Amino acid sequence: MPQRKIFDSGFRDELTQLLTWRRDVRQFRTDPLPPGTTERLVQAASLAPSVGLSQPWRFVFVEDARRRTTVRNVFETCNAAALAGYSGEKAERYARLKLAGLDAAPCQFAVFCDRSVLQGHGLGRSTMPETLDYSVVLAVHTLWLAARAEGLGLGWLSILDPATVVAALDVPKTWHFIGYFCLGYPAAEDDTPALERAGWEQRCDPARVIVRR
Ligand SMILES: Cc1cc2nc3c(=O)[nH]c(=O)nc-3n(C[C@H](O)[C@H](O)[C@H](O)COP(=O)(O)O)c2cc1C
């Protein structure tokens, strides 16, 4: 008998709620994560699709205070540079945004793609090698949703100089930096992106992104 798993409408409604209430979080409570959380979330992330079943994602939990300070300093420098790129009212708005949760999140981690991974035997990536990186981003999103389902928030921090972060984390040369993340209990929950609430940007009508040929 072929296996079958049916998700009912109640589950679909819940899933829509999960997608609606997932947020990029920058304001965290300092409460620690329950024991086993990181292992559980990496387990969930590992269910993500990956090219050739290569599972190239690598998670580096950053616990060392000196390494954390390096990342924090890099963020401050890059954020100041980004602010300098705006002028007038946009600069004032940018300065008011909180764009990282490094000050309070109990957990910080970097995610890498092991571009030398042998798992998957190269299937599917000779024509599009970038699919290895895409696979890692899918794992991030899977973890993001799994975290939210546990009441946790995740924040993606890209206002960083990747080379400095990579050097601070001392990882194999074949690992390509994908992103840096803060994880913890959100200070508040919302169904609307922080940037939308701050008047920076609005979500567009999904109908606008569909093209038919
Ligand atoms: C690749 C990527 C990089 C991001 N980098 C940052 C960042 O550096 N700082 C920040 O505050 N938010 C960052 N975000 C969060 C986005 O601003 C956020 O996802 C978007 O505004 C929609 O909000 P939502 O995730 O709460 O729906 C990033 C998101 C992605 C997907």
PDBQT file of the ligand as one rigid body, heavy atoms in Angstrom, charges set to zero:
ROOT
HETATM    1  C1  LIG A 301      17.979  37.467   3.344  1.00  0.00    +0.000 C 
HETATM    2  C2  LIG A 301      17.368  38.355   4.394  1.00  0.00    +0.000 A 
HETATM    3  C3  LIG A 301      18.160  39.286   5.045  1.00  0.00    +0.000 A 
HETATM    4  C4  LIG A 301      17.619  40.130   6.020  1.00  0.00    +0.000 A 
HETATM    5  N1  LIG A 301      18.425  41.014   6.701  1.00  0.00    +0.000 NA
HETATM    6  C5  LIG A 301      17.902  41.760   7.700  1.00  0.00    +0.000 A 
HETATM    7  C6  LIG A 301      18.711  42.625   8.492  1.00  0.00    +0.000 A 
HETATM    8  O1  LIG A 301      19.925  42.724   8.317  1.00  0.00    +0.000 OA
HETATM    9  N2  LIG A 301      18.136  43.338   9.485  1.00  0.00    +0.000 N 
HETATM   10  C7  LIG A 301      16.791  43.258   9.722  1.00  0.00    +0.000 A 
HETATM   11  O2  LIG A 301      16.316  43.911  10.647  1.00  0.00    +0.000 OA
HETATM   12  N3  LIG A 301      16.000  42.439   8.989  1.00  0.00    +0.000 NA
HETATM   13  C8  LIG A 301      16.529  41.699   8.000  1.00  0.00    +0.000 A 
HETATM   14  N4  LIG A 301      15.717  40.859   7.282  1.00  0.00    +0.000 N 
HETATM   15  C9  LIG A 301      14.275  40.802   7.601  1.00  0.00    +0.000 C 
HETATM   16  C10 LIG A 301      13.413  41.493   6.573  1.00  0.00    +0.000 C 
HETATM   17  O3  LIG A 301      13.469  42.876   6.741  1.00  0.00    +0.000 OA
HETATM   18  C11 LIG A 301      11.984  40.970   6.792  1.00  0.00    +0.000 C 
HETATM   19  O4  LIG A 301      11.964  39.605   6.483  1.00  0.00    +0.000 OA
HETATM   20  C12 LIG A 301      10.967  41.693   5.941  1.00  0.00    +0.000 C 
HETATM   21  O5  LIG A 301      10.869  43.037   6.313  1.00  0.00    +0.000 OA
HETATM   22  C13 LIG A 301       9.577  41.043   6.095  1.00  0.00    +0.000 C 
HETATM   23  O6  LIG A 301       9.246  40.963   7.465  1.00  0.00    +0.000 OA
HETATM   24  P1  LIG A 301       8.842  39.582   8.117  1.00  0.00    +0.000 P 
HETATM   25  O7  LIG A 301       9.989  38.627   7.947  1.00  0.00    +0.000 OA
HETATM   26  O8  LIG A 301       8.579  39.878   9.561  1.00  0.00    +0.000 OA
HETATM   27  O9  LIG A 301       7.650  39.097   7.365  1.00  0.00    +0.000 OA
HETATM   28  C14 LIG A 301      16.254  40.024   6.324  1.00  0.00    +0.000 A 
HETATM   29  C15 LIG A 301      15.453  39.072   5.667  1.00  0.00    +0.000 A 
HETATM   30  C16 LIG A 301      16.013  38.246   4.723  1.00  0.00    +0.000 A 
HETATM   31  C17 LIG A 301      15.126  37.224   4.043  1.00  0.00    +0.000 C 
ENDROOT
TORSDOF 0
